[in-house]
């Protein structure tokens, strides 16, 4: 399997693990033409809106290419940026960047007591961001390192959505 396919599959597995522990189901569109890689759904009532959904655009770069001291930067293509910045969507959308260790052999460690998935995922909402100038084909998106995509964060995001808010 090509390395980019491994990166994609690993990022999917990361999100699947977080969603499973948080108690949510995942769905995948048959065709990714709207910059949505995975959707997350809760069953029943959490807040005032039943069965909230959240959709994710996933990226999986190597750590050396994106991570700084307090934030990271990911160059997002204009199409993906536009699809994620729109405010007139029914299901809220976020960008999740699963940062991978530079050495493929260290992405995963397993023994009898534990399964360790390395490195970390960060998220941001681009909802309401400004349109890119004509001719600009990428946008360097900054993600704060304090916005880790984990079980607690996912549960908070779904709670916000279930109460009529947007991340």
N, C-alpha and C positions, 0 to 999 in steps of 0.2 A: 504494500500500500504506500502511496506517495506521502511525504511528510505533511503536506497541507491537508490531506484526507485524515491523517492521524490527528492533527490539531483539531479539525472539525469534530471528529468522533469523540475525542477526549473532552472537548468543551460541552458536547451534548451529555456525556456521562456525568460530568461535574454538576450540571443543572439538574439532571435526573436524580442524582443523589440528594441534593439540597431539597428538591421538591418532595421526594419520598419521605424524608425525615420530617419535613414541615406538614405533611399530610395532604398534599395536593396532587392532582393528576396533570399529566402533560398531553398536549396534542400537537400535531405537526400538519401543516398544510401540505397538500400534495404537490403544489407548485409554489416555490418561493419567488413570487414576482412583486411582493409588497414589503420586502426587507424584514420578513418575520421568519425566524428559524424555528422557534418553539413557542407554544402558548402554555400558560399555566392556568388551571381552573380549580376553584374551590367548590365543594358541593354544599348546597343548602345555605342557611342563613348564618352570616357572620356579623353583619351590621344591618343597615337598612335596605341594602341591595342584595338580593339572593344570588348565589353562584357567581361571585366576581371572577373576572378573567384578567390576565396580564400577558402581553405578548413581548417577546424578546428577539432582538437582533444580536447574534453572538459573533464575537471575534476572538481569536486565540493566537495572539502574537507571542514571540519569545521575550522573556524578561529583559534581556539586554537591549532590546529595541525600543522599549516604551517606558520603563519605570524610572522615576526620579525620587528624590528624597521624600517629598510630601504629596506628590501627584504623579500622574502618568499622562502621556499624550498618545493618542491613537489617530492616524490619518484615515478619516472616513470618506469614502467616495460620495460624491454629490447626491447620487440617487438614494443611497442609504440615509444620508443626512436629511434630505428632503422628506423621505418617507417617515422618519422618526420625529421630525419637528412639527408636523401638522397637528393642529388642535382639534380639527373636525373629524376625529376618528371615534368609533364607538367603544373600542377596547383600548385602554392605555398601553403605550409602548415604551420600552426602555432599551438602552444599549447596555449589554453586559460583555465586558472584556475579561476573558479567562486568560490570565497571564501564565505562561508555561515556563518552567525551568529551562535553561538553555541546553541542558544535557537530557536528551530523551530518556535515557536509562534511569533518571531520577524523578520522572513524572509520577511514578507509582512505587510504593513500597508495601509489601505484605508479609506478615508473619502470623502465627496462630492468634496473637492477641489484638492485632490491629491491621487496618488497611489505611494507608496514608496516600492521599492524592495531593500532589504539589502542582502549582504554587498557590495562586489566589485569584478570585474574581472580584471585579469592581463594577459598579453600575452608575449610570446617570440617565436622566431624562433630558431629551432635547426638545421637548414640547414647548412650542412658542418661540424657538430660536429664530433669528433673522435669516432671511433668504440670502444665499451666497451671491456675490457679484457675478455678472455675466462673464463667462470664461474661466471662472474658478471651478476646478473639477474635484478638489478634495478640501476637507475641512479638518484641521487638527483639533480634535476634541480632547479637552482636559477632563480627567476623572480624578477626583480627590481620593487619596488612599484611605480616608476614613469612611468611604462609602463601599464597604465590603459586601458582596452579595453572598449572604449566608442564610441559615434557617431563620434566625431572628429577624433579619432584614426583610426576607420574603414574607414572613407573617405580618410584619408591620405594613408593608406595601399592600398586601391583600386586604388588610383591615382598612387602610385609607380608601382603597377602591370600593370596598363594600359599604362605606359610609358616604359615597358619592364624590370622593375626591380623586385627584390625579397625582401620581408620583412626580 
